[in-house]
Amino acid sequence: MIRINTLIKSLFLSLALCASAFAADRVDVNHADAAAIAETLNGIGMTKAEAIVAWREANGQFKSADQLAEVKGIGLKTVEKNRDRILLAPPTE
């Protein structure tokens, strides 16, 4: 009986941890800081993440994920690889 209880507790704990991991796999590039962008997007290190933030500050919020390709050092392949990780909050201008 103790083994079943331990197994059930382990299962619930695993599910809880998986849910939080999936939630952290997306980032709002219109509001996130460079560290969050670099941590979440594949192929984006701190330098490119800082370039994303600088572009956003200079040009306003991104209206589409494809617009990230306008940032120096980021191409459409990188955008496509991360499309499911990119969130865009509605522009506030």
C-alpha positions as CSV (number, residue, x, y, z in Angstrom):
1,M,0.0,0.0,0.0
2,I,2.9,2.4,0.8
3,R,4.3,1.8,-2.7
4,I,1.0,2.8,-4.3
5,N,0.8,5.9,-2.3
6,T,4.4,6.8,-3.2
7,L,3.7,6.1,-6.8
8,I,0.6,8.3,-6.9
9,K,2.4,11.2,-5.1
10,S,5.3,10.9,-7.6
11,L,2.9,11.0,-10.5
12,F,1.2,14.1,-9.3
13,L,4.5,15.8,-8.6
14,S,5.8,15.0,-12.1
15,L,2.6,16.3,-13.7
16,A,2.8,19.5,-11.7
17,L,6.5,20.0,-12.7
18,C,5.7,19.3,-16.4
19,A,2.9,21.9,-16.4
20,S,5.1,24.6,-15.1
21,A,7.9,23.7,-17.6
22,F,5.5,24.0,-20.5
23,A,4.3,27.3,-19.3
24,A,7.9,28.6,-19.2
25,D,8.5,27.6,-22.8
26,R,6.9,30.7,-24.3
27,V,8.0,34.4,-24.1
28,D,6.3,37.7,-24.9
29,V,8.9,39.4,-27.0
30,N,7.0,42.7,-26.6
31,H,7.5,42.8,-22.9
32,A,10.2,40.4,-21.8
33,D,13.7,41.4,-20.8
34,A,16.7,40.1,-22.7
35,A,17.5,37.4,-20.1
36,A,14.0,35.9,-20.5
37,I,14.2,36.0,-24.3
38,A,17.6,34.4,-24.3
39,E,16.5,31.7,-21.9
40,T,13.4,30.7,-23.8
41,L,14.2,31.0,-27.5
42,N,16.4,28.4,-29.3
43,G,19.5,29.9,-31.1
44,I,19.1,33.2,-29.3
45,G,21.9,34.1,-26.9
46,M,22.1,37.2,-24.7
47,T,23.6,39.4,-27.5
48,K,20.7,38.6,-29.9
49,A,18.2,39.0,-27.1
50,E,19.6,42.4,-26.3
51,A,19.3,43.3,-30.0
52,I,15.6,42.3,-29.9
53,V,15.0,44.5,-26.9
54,A,16.9,47.4,-28.5
55,W,15.0,47.0,-31.8
56,R,11.7,47.0,-29.8
57,E,12.7,50.2,-27.9
58,A,13.7,51.9,-31.2
59,N,10.8,50.8,-33.4
60,G,7.9,49.9,-31.1
61,Q,6.4,46.6,-30.3
62,F,6.5,43.7,-32.8
63,K,3.3,43.2,-34.7
64,S,4.2,39.7,-36.0
65,A,6.7,37.0,-35.2
66,D,8.1,37.4,-38.7
67,Q,9.1,41.0,-37.8
68,L,11.8,39.6,-35.6
69,A,13.8,38.8,-38.8
70,E,14.3,42.6,-39.0
71,V,16.6,42.4,-36.0
72,K,20.2,42.1,-37.1
73,G,21.5,38.6,-36.6
74,I,18.1,36.9,-36.6
75,G,16.8,35.3,-39.8
76,L,13.5,33.7,-40.8
77,K,14.9,30.2,-40.0
78,T,15.4,31.3,-36.4
79,V,12.0,32.8,-36.3
80,E,10.4,29.6,-37.7
81,K,12.3,27.4,-35.3
82,N,10.9,29.4,-32.4
83,R,7.4,30.2,-33.7
84,D,5.6,28.2,-31.1
85,R,7.7,29.9,-28.3
86,I,7.0,33.5,-29.4
87,L,4.2,35.4,-27.8
88,L,3.1,38.8,-29.0
89,A,1.0,40.9,-26.6
90,P,-1.2,43.4,-28.5
91,P,0.8,46.5,-29.4
92,T,0.3,49.4,-27.1
93,E,1.2,52.6,-28.9
